[in-house]
Structures are given as structure tokens and as C-alpha cells.
Amino acid sequence: MTKVPQLPFLEQIQEQSISYNELKGSEHKKNLGQFFTDINIAKFMASLANVNIEQHKINILDCGSGNGILSISLLQRLDTLNLSLNVKLHLYEIDQDIIDSLKSNIEMLQSHLKNVDLSFTIHQENFILKDINEKFDFIISNPPYFKLNKASDEAVKMNYVVYGQPNIYMLFMAKSIELLKDTGEMIFITPRSFTSGSYFKAFRCFFLGNAHFEQIHIFNTRTKHFKSESILQETIITKIVKRQIDKVIISSSEDSSFNDYNEMKVENRLIIDAHEPECVIKLPLDQYDVNILKTFHRSTQTLQSLGYMVSTGKVVTFRSKELITNEHMKDTVPLIWMNNFKNKQLEHPLDFGKEQYISTDNQSLLIDKSNYIIIKRFSSKEQKKRINIGYIFKDKIEYAQIGLENHLNYLYRKDDEMTKKELMILGDFLDSELTDRYFRISNGNTQVNATELMNLPIPDDIYKELISARKHKTENKRYTRTTEKIQYTRALCN
């Protein structure tokens, strides 16, 4: 990581950000999706830029430039190279109240530069809607973050990367890839959310066909890297290029101090696999994570290919108030929540402040009793486990049907009922540290997505156990062999 000395006025720019936040308030920031970049992050992002020593003319784009701290840090980095550079800088910013500060900051930068002949243009225009005909050597950005209506002008213009409700930061990334020269570099700080999930799948497929990661930096905490901001999302820094990359640098630090900076190189095919249906971007933190990826990467089967299905509980309680009750009446059946599982076993009814029964009047909300694995849909990065499960055994249910609350996923076999042995093998696998770690590597969201579960690779040893278990329809005892298999698989990862 190349060190970038700090210009005297960088701290002043950060103070501007703090004062501006206090002056404008949260509603102004929310409407613009505006989050100002910390000095240390700006310097780190600038340090990732590599310049060809034979290149003397450089075109830079800063989209969503705010007060210019990223451009200033990058230009300072270029100035230290002693290469006598001619630089054209294009800045896009729609917040008219910050334009004067932006202009003043860039002009102040010009007076400090010794080896860079700088000219700049500030575009007070919508970056996504603007038709831009030139290409850039460097694109650096902390883009706005907010959800767009899929009928918005921006989403319609870039519909080839849009599915469902897009976030504008993803459109900034896609357009910047299009504007990047074949030899250029693009350095962004964004939420991690684009790396997984169906809403970002079209973008990931677009990315896979047009660009490559050279480096991805992961922060181990959510809250300590934007000093003047309240950020709850997982945030990553990406360096993106168009040339082929065989190994990606994965770096990490606890926060924006970068004091505990670590990095490793990982094969690109382990980070994003062109043959995977969802093109999920995986982010390992250490060599153990890399070995887990290699283990799962060798798998030829998934839950879906083995005939399993994952669906979401159908009972949205605020829409079903007239149907749910705490009273056990004639035409009611159990309504099951995650709180009904103790040590993975179903206990019903329980008193924890939630209705325990649902009327049978609306059959579309109910499912037939069967052997199911229940999976909690939402967790958090800070929770001990990302995947939390429970078991429902058909022979323990006294009713023909049950209702499952909407915060639950349920796993079952599409063409037949799971045997008890099969249920326990699969449950032990899903509940294992190995699977939990793989899911964290693959999923930066707090939602345990049904689609991602369906595409979960099944290691060959577990696959063989499952196929064998389908023959044991009358077996009743608890099985422990799967846990031994998982421990063996885990040993291969060390």
C-alpha cells in the first residue's frame, strides 16, 4: 500500500463535511444519498492508483464528488510521482449548495501541485442521465446510496443492469465501467450489498463480462470508517480494471485507521465464478476462508440440483391480523415463529408475546405438515451464526396443516417427503461452522436468501450421505455420522 502524504487542507475539507452535515441535516443527506469520505479512506483509495510512467496525459472522473476529497487525494498522489503530468479532471455533483466549496477546494489544490498541470470542469448535472462521450484513465468515487424506483429515469436508462428496485450506487458503478479506458483503473467505496442478492444479479453479470477486480478491501466493522457519518451497512473498497486478472488482492482492516492492514492474493475464479447461476462475489478474509471456497468449489451438486426447495413462510402477520390468535379454537392450526424453536426442536404453543394459532379460513397461507428444516431469514454480521435452523417432524404435528411466519424459510424435498435421516444429515450440514463460514463469505446481507440457499454447493461426502439417507424412510433414531463427515471436511480446509 503506497503512502500518500497529507496536504494541509485535507483536514479542513473534513471539517467542512462535518459542518455541512450539521447545517443541512439528515433529510437533505437522505434525499441525495450523501455520505462524505473520511480522510484516511480517501488517502487509502488514492494509494491504490498505479500510473504508467510513460503516460503524461491523464483524464480523471470523480462522479458524486462532494467536496472533492477523493480527487484531491488522488491528485496529490500523482503529484508525488515527479512525472510532469497534464491532468484533466471532471467532477459531477448535483448538490448546488456544495458547488462553491468544491470549486474552492480544487482551486486550492492547484496552488499546491508541483508536477501536475491541472485543468478541471465541474458538471452540476445528473451523472447517470448525462451522455458522456469520452473515456477516463482513473475514475474515483464515493457514489450516492439510495434506492430508486424501477420506473425512474435513471433505472430506465440503465435497464440492462436493473432488476427489481435498484440502488443508485450500482448504476454509478456500471456507468463508470463503461467510461473506463481499457488500461484504466476505477476505485470506489460502496456498500457490499451488490456482491450477492437477486436485485444485483444483472449488474454482477454485466460486471463479469466487462471488468475484473484487482483489489477488494473489507472493513471488519460497520460503524468506524466514516467518522462524520452514521453508517450501518457493510462497506468495501474496490479497485476495478478491464484487463484480465488471475489473482485478486483481498485486503482487510478493522476500520479506517488501517493499522491492522492485511492482504492476500486469491484466485479470481474463487471470487466470482462465471458458471455459478447467481454470479455471487465471494469475499474470504483469510486462508481458512480460501480453503473453504476451494472445498465448496469442487462440489458438483447444489440443494436445487438434488431436488430440494426453499420457500418463505406465507404468514405476514400485519396483513393477517383477523386470522391470527392466541386462542386454540376449532378451525385453527399452529402458527410457528423462530421463537418456537428451542435447541432446534419445535415447542408449541409458547408464551413470548406472539400469536400461536392461525385460522384455516385462508388456505393459501398454510402448508401441509411434513418433515421440514426451518431457517431464519434474517440475521446480522455481529450474530454468532448466520444460519439458524430448527426442525419440524411430521409425526410430532397433530394437525394436517401449519402456518409459518414470514421471517422463516422452510426447506423440503420437491418430489417426495424427506426422511428423518435425510433431514438430520442436511440439518447438521446447514448448522455446521463450515457452512456458516461459507455463507458469510458469500453473503454480505443480513437476509438469508432462499435463492442463495438453493444454490448452496453440497460437498461430495454430504451428497453421498443424503442419497443413502433417502432409502431410510422408517428410521427413527438420531444420526451423528454427518457431523463426523463435516468435521472431516473441515479438517481438509485447515
N, C-alpha and C positions, 0 to 999 in steps of 0.2 A: 504494500500500500504506500504510494508516494505521498509524502507530507507536503501540505500546501501552507505556506506562511500566511498569517492573518493580516489583512490590511487594517489600518487603524479604525476605519469607519464601519467595519463589519458589525462590531458591537453596537454602533449607533443604529444600524439598519435593524438589528434585532430589537432594540429599544423602540424603534418606530413601529414594529409589528405589535409589540405589547400595548403601546399607547393607542394604536389604531383599533385593536380588539376592544379595548376599554371604551373608546369613543363610539364605535359603531354598534357594539352589542351583538348578541348571539343571532338575532333574527337576520341581520344583514349578512353575516357569515354563512348562515344556513342557506339563504337564498342563492348565494354564489358558490356554495361548496368550498369555501375558502379556508385553508389551513396553512399558516406561514411556516417556513422551513427554519429549523434550528441551525445555528452557525456550524456546529460540529458535523451535522449531516451534510450541509452544503459543501463544506471542505472535503468530506469523505467522497461525496459524489464527484466533485471536481477531480479528485485524485485518481479516479478510475479512467480518466480520459488519456488516450495514447495518441501522440501526434507523429506523423511521418516527417522525419527531419528534412525531407526533400519537398515538403508541402509548404508553400509560403502564402497561399491564399486560402482562407478558411471561411466557410459560411456556417453560422450558428443560429439555431432556432431555440427560443425559450417560450414555450406555449403555456399560458397561465402563469405569467412571470411575477405577479405580485409586486413586491418592492425591489425585485432584481437580484436577490441574494445569491441565487444559483448561477446566474450569468456572471456576476461579479467574481464569484469564487472560481468559476471555470476560466475566465479571462486572466485572473491573477495566476492561475496555474500555468497557462500558456505563456505568460509574461516571464516566468522564471526559467523558461527553456532557452532563452537567449537566441532565438531563431529569426528574429526580424520578420514578424508575421503581419500580413494585411488581413484584417478580420471584418466581416460584415455580420452584424448582429440584428436579428429580427425578434422582437418581443411582442407577444399577443397578450392583451389584458383588457377585460371588459368592465372592470370596476373603475368608473370615471373618477372616483374620489381618491384613488391611489396613483393616478397617472402622473401628477406633478411630482410626487415623491420618487416614483420610478425614474422619471426623466432626470431629476436632480441627482439621484444616486449614480446613474450611468455616466452622467457628465463628470461627476466627481471621480469616478473610476478612470475616465480618460486622462485626467490630470496626473494620475499616479502611474500610468503604464509607461514603460521604458522601451520595450521591444515589440509592442503591438500597436499598429496603426489601425485604430478602431473607428468604424462608422456604424451608426445604428438607426433603426426605424422602429418606432412604437406603433403597433396596429391596435387601435381601440375597436376591435371587431370580434365577432364570433368565430373562433378558430375553426370549429367544425364546419360551419356553413361557408366559410371563405374558400374560394377556389385559388389554390396556390400552385404555381407552375414551376417553381424551382426546387432543387434538391439541396440537402444540407449535409455537412461533414459531421457536425455534432448537434444532437437535439437533447436538451436537458429540461426536465420538468418535474414539478410537484403539481400535478393537474388537479382541478376541482373534483370533489367527490359528492355526487348526489344522484339519486335515481331519476330517470327520465320516463315520461310516458312513451310507450312504444309508437304512439301517433305523433310525437314531437317532430319538428323539422329535422333535428339532429339525427334522431333514430331512423327516420325515413331516408335521409341522405346516405346513411351508412348501414342500410338494412342487411347487407351481406355479412355483417358481424353481429347482428342483433337477433336475440331470441327472448321472448317474454319482455320483462321490464329491465332495460339496460341501465348501467351506471355510466355516467358521462366520462369518468376517468378511463374506462375501457375504450371509448371512442377516441379519446386523445392518443392512447397508445396505438390503436390501429391506424389512425391517420398519420401519425409520426413514422410508423414503419414504412408507409407508402412514400413519405417525403425524404426518407433516409437514402443517401448515396450508397452504392454497392460497397464502398470502402468506409462508410460512415459508422458512427457509434451513437447509440441512444441510451441515455442514463435517466431513469425515472424512479421516483419514490411513490408507491401506491399501496392500497390495501392488498392483502394476499388473496382476497376472495376470488380473483379471476383464475386462480390455479385449479379450481375444481367447481363443480356445480353445473347444472344444465343451462342456466342463464348465460354462462360464459363459454359454452361449448363451441358455438360458431366462431367466437374470437380465437379460441385456442386452435381450432382447425385452420383458421386464417394465418395465425402466427406460425404454425408448423410448416406451412407452405411458403412462407415469406421471410422468416427471420430465425435467429438462433440466440440462445442465452450464452453470453461469455462469462458472466458472473451474476450470482444471486446472493444478496446479503439478507440475513434473517436476524431480527431482534427477538431476544428471548422474553422480553416483557412488552406489554401492550402500551404502557402508560408513561414511560420515562424518556421518550425520544423526541417529543415535541414540547419543548419547555414552556411555551406560551399557549399551548392548546390542550384541550381535553379530548384525547384520542382513545377510543376503546377497541378499535379494530386492530387485528394483527397487520403490521406494516412491513413491507420488504422493499429493498432497493435492487433494481435490475439493470444490468448493462446488456444491451441487445445489439447484435450485429447481423449483417446479411451473409457474411462468409460462413462456410461450414465450420462447425466447432465439434471436435471429437470428445473433449473433456471440458466440463463446466466447473468453474470455481464456485464452490459453495462456502460462503463465509458467514460468521455469526458473531454477535456480541450481545451482552446483556442489555445495553442501552446505547444512547448516542455518545457516551464518553469514549467508546471503542477501546477501553482499557484492556479488556479481556478478549481482544480480537483473535479469532482463529479462522483458518481456511483449509480446505482440502479440494482435491480435484476428483470429479465423479464423471463416469462415462455418460455422455449425452443421452444415450438410449435408455438409461435408467431414470433420467429426469423426466423425459417426455417420450412416450412410445407411440410411434405412428400407427401401430397395429391395434392399439387399445381403442375401443369404441368411443370413450368419452375424452380421450386425449388429456387426461389429468396430468398436471405438472406436480411432480413429487419433490419434496424438499427435505432430504436427510440432514441431520445435524452432526452426525459423527460416523465413524467407520462401522459401528454396530448397525446403525440405520442402513448404511450402504449394503452390508451383508444381508440384511432382511430384504431389501429390494431385490438383490440377486436371487435369493431363495424364492420369493414370490414370482419373480420374472421368469423363472424356469417352469412355472406351473402352466399346464395346458388346459385346465378346466377352471370354470367360474361357477358361482352359485347358479347363475342363469343357465349355463350350458348343462348343468346336472339336473335341471328340471325344477329348481326351487323358485319361488316367487316371494317378493317382499311387497306388502301393501301397507297402507296407512289407515289407522283407526278412523272410523267413519263418523264418530260422535263428536261434533263441535258443540260444546255444551251451551254456549251463549245463543246458539241457533236452535237448541233443543230443550229450552227451559221447561216447556209444557210437558215434555216426555220423561224427564228425569226426576227421581225422587229418592228419599232415604227410607221410604216405607216399602217393605216386601209385600206386594199385592198379587192378586191372581194373575193378571196379564203383564207381569214384569219379569225381566231377566237380569242377571248381573251386569252392571256397568263397571268395567275394570280400568283402573288407573295404575300408573307405575308404583304409587304408594301401596298398592295391594300386594306387592311382592316383597317378601322378607327372606333374605338369603336365597333369592331367585325362585322361591316357592310361592305359589298363589295363596293368599289368605283373603277370604271374602265371606261376609262383609267385614269392613274395618271402619273404625270411627276416626277420621282425620279431617273432617270438615268438608268432605266432598260426597255428593250423592252416589249411592251404591247400586241403584237399580234404574232401569230404563224400560219404558212401555214397549210392548211389541206392536203397537199401532203402526209404526213406520218400519216396515221390514227391510227397507233399503239401508238402514243404519246398523243392521245386525249381521252377524256371521254365524254359520253353523259351528257347533262345538267340534273340536278336532285337537290333534296334537300340534301346538304352536310354540315357536320361540318368539318372545316379546322383546323388542329392542326400543329403548328410549330414544326419541327423535332428537332431543336437544341436550347438549352438554356444554362444557366450556373448556378452554385451554387449561385453566387452572385446576379443573377436577382431576382426581386421581386416575379415573378411567374415562376414555372417550366413548367406549361401547359398554352400555349397561343392559343386562338381559334378565329375563325371567322365563319360567316355563309354565305352559298350560297343558295339562294332561287330560285327554278326553274322558278317561274313566273317573276323574275326580270331579267332573262337572255334572250336576244333577239336572241341568236344563238342556234343551235341544239347541238353544242359541245363546249368544252372549253379545254384549256391546263393548267396543274398545274405544276409549277416549282418543281424540285426535292427535295427542302428543306421543302416541305409540305407533311403532311399526310392528307388523307381525309377519313372521316367516313361516312358510308352509311349502309342501310339495304340490305342484300344479296338477299332476295326473293321478295322484294317489295320496293316501294319508301317510305321514311319516311314522315309522316305527319308533318305539321308545328308545331303542338303542341308537338309532339314527339321530333322533332328537338330542340325545345326550352327547353324542360324538360332535355333532355340529355346534351345540351349545358350548361345550368345552373349548372348541376351536375359536369361536367368536369371543369367548370370555378370556382367552389367553393373553398374556402380555405381548406375545409375538404379533397377534392380530391387532391388538390395541395400538401397538407402536407403528405397525404398517398403516393403520388408518390415520394416525396423526401425521405421518409423513405425507400422506396422500390428500388430506383434507384439512384445510385451514379454517373451515367454517365450524360453527358450534352445532350445526344441524347434521345429524346422521342420516344422510340422504338415501332413500330407497334404491335409486338407480345405482349409486356407488356401491351399495351393499350387493346388489345383483351382479355387479361386475367384479366383485372381490375374488381374486385368484385363490384356488384351493390347492395347497401343496399335494404332491402325488401321494404321499403316505396317508394323508387325511382322506383323499379321494378314494383310495382303495378300501379304507375302513368304512366309509359311507356306503359304498356299493355293497360290501359284505353285509352291513347292518340292515339293508333293506329286506333281507331274507328272514330277519328275526322278528316276525310280527307278534309272537306270543311271549317274547322275553320280557321280564318284569324287573330284573334287578338293576342296581346302579352300576354303570360301567366306568372303569378308571383307565382303561388302556389308551384312550385318546389322549389323556393328559400326559401319559408317558411318551406317546408319539410326539406331542407338541414340545415336550422338554427335549427330546432328541433333535427335533427340527431347530429348536432354539440354540442347541449346542453347536449346530452347523454354522450359525450366524456369528458366533464369538471368534 
